[in-house]
C-alpha cells in the first residue's frame, strides 16, 4: 500500500554511496602498490646489461672495462 514507504529510496542511496566508496578504496590500493615500478626496475637492469654488451660487441670498450662494468651492475 505504501510502496517504498520512503525507506526504499533512502536505502538505494546508501547502496550507491557504498559502491562508490568501495571503488575508491580499490582504486587507491591499486595506485599505491606501485606494481609498475617493480617491472620498470627489472627492465632498466636488463637494458643496462644489454647496452654494456652492445658496447663491448662494437669494440667501444675492452674486456677489462667490460668485466669491471658488468661487476658494477651486479651481474
Residue pairs with C-beta under 8 A, 6 or more apart in sequence:
45 73
48 73
49 70
49 73
49 75
52 61
52 66
52 69
52 70
52 73
55 61
55 66
56 63
56 66
61 69
